């Protein structure tokens, strides 16, 4: 098991959250804390989550994302997931998360998409 951690930064006014390691129940509080901290420091309604350094998510990790997606949707927000492996993309699709988030291959393409559509 690869321990989970994340870092984040504001890139061109958009919060970008870099995920690393396995996304399991241990990631739940880390994700919530980061989400709440970013909400305090950024007025962006769109957050980018980069999965390039994360290749595993279990049902608890999916549940963690469902919770913050629900919170963010209530605030009229959107998430873009980037860097998804084929496996993670398949998992996200199977559990229906792709109906509630957008997907871009790279952070750069996600930021470009945001700035051309908003």
Secondary structure as GFF3:
##gff-version 3
##sequence-region A 1 118
A	DSSP	beta_strand	5	11	.	.	.	ID=ss1
A	DSSP	beta_strand	14	20	.	.	.	ID=ss2
A	DSSP	three_ten_helix	25	27	.	.	.	ID=ss3
A	DSSP	alpha_helix	28	41	.	.	.	ID=ss4
A	DSSP	beta_strand	46	53	.	.	.	ID=ss5
A	DSSP	alpha_helix	59	74	.	.	.	ID=ss6
A	DSSP	beta_strand	78	82	.	.	.	ID=ss7
A	DSSP	alpha_helix	86	94	.	.	.	ID=ss8
A	DSSP	three_ten_helix	97	99	.	.	.	ID=ss9
A	DSSP	beta_strand	102	104	.	.	.	ID=ss10
A	DSSP	alpha_helix	107	117	.	.	.	ID=ss11
###
